[in-house]
Amino acid sequence: MQLQLLATFLTVSTVVAYPGARWPSFQIDARQSSSWLDGHEWKSPSQVRGAVRMPCPMMNTLANHAFLPRDGKGITHDAFVQAQVNGLNLSPDLATTITNGMLGRLGAPQNQSEFFNMDQFSFHDHTEHDASLSRLDKIQGDFVRVNARLVDTFLRDSKTDSLNTASIGASRARREDESVKAGSPPLSDSFVAAGQGEAALILLIFGTGSGDSRNAPKSMVKSWLLKEEFPTAQGFVRSETQITPDVLAPLTAGIKRVRDQLSNSTTPDDDGENGWRINH
């Protein structure tokens, strides 16, 4: 995942606001997981006239399932929050913090506008960054759409059928190294932290367990990343427990710990195929 602004505000507990930021009340969708997608069937953006998307598979997924406007346009602050609450079962305060921070990253006058479009979040080195787990760097080509080769490599960083903080930490170290070798500048500290928060979101939404023991099935993550659809065929259901910031913190910390350990060295795996793979 590549969107700097999303993870930045998932990894902090303080409120980051933009001019005119508000903290409205929202209705919680209390339906059981079996009916959570009623009226929210997936539709490819290619089937929607004039649809736009952003370099964030999670927000794109919410639009593909009509939690956000299917064309990705004319979105309001409150609608953006409500989509995260109903589509992901994020707590309203967490969803509002994310939204306020994301809109703040747009800069004036966009962040003071009543409506915004998803493609406004494709501003390189401002609202998105290089060394994505699923997108090319800007100098390499299309940095908005998913790259299947990068997704496959990301999944191979784990030798098991699941991803966890250790495998994703190794993936972050690998991608940052590959990015510099491709000719992109090294990530700033804020973008390094953003990448870790983005990666933790994968475990937060698709994983089970807690902390370093939390894991997300590869089959589920692959299906989601490539199609930007909730992977219900692979067994995914929305969390029935509302997701709050305290669940995310240990996941981000675990990814950071492994990334920092590996960021300046590689250890070849058994077959030499991928020097960043680790056996966790």
PyMOL commands that set and color helices and strands:
alter all, ss='L'
color gray80, all
select helices_A, chain A and resi 4-10+33-35+45-47+57-64+77-88+92-106+110-112+118-121+138-140+148-156+165-181+189-206+211-213+218-227+232-234+245-262
alter helices_A, ss='H'
color red, helices_A
select strands_A, chain A and resi 162-163+216-217
alter strands_A, ss='S'
color yellow, strands_A
deselect
rebuild
show_as cartoon
